[in-house]
Amino acid sequence: MKNNKILILGIGNILLGDEGVGCHAVKKLRDEIKDENIEVIDGGTGGFHLLSFFSDYEEMILIDATMDGKQVGTVSLIKPKFASDFPTALSAHDIGLRDLIETAILSGGLPNINLITISIETIQNMQTTLSDEIEESLPHITTLVKEILEKLRASAS
């Protein structure tokens, strides 16, 4: 049975600098969003232990870094329906996340996903802080998440 709550799931490796922006974003969102119908979870580096989230929720906001060639710090919104709709260069865990999505589809489908990507230039080695450009994108991510939540609430009414 699907959970009626909305899941905000940040993905990334906080030990690799900008690659961990999804985790940094959910930490900030956890402090700002106080709603019992919204769960905010740090998904770390992904992997199959996250598979149940894709079957347990009807609505998901997924936040992840991507090396898509756009200007560093660019925040984009994608509404993927299939694994092929996900960006081809989802940072350091591209294979794991894509495999996770494909497995979720085979296991019963995907929830309605709003994928927020943040463009990064490179994966830093053993650095827990974000670059200035990525740090500056955090308020934009928060604003976009809140806009998505308002649309989801409005469509549920």
Order of alpha helices (4+ residues) and beta strands (2+ residues): beta-alpha-beta-alpha-beta-beta-alpha-beta-alpha
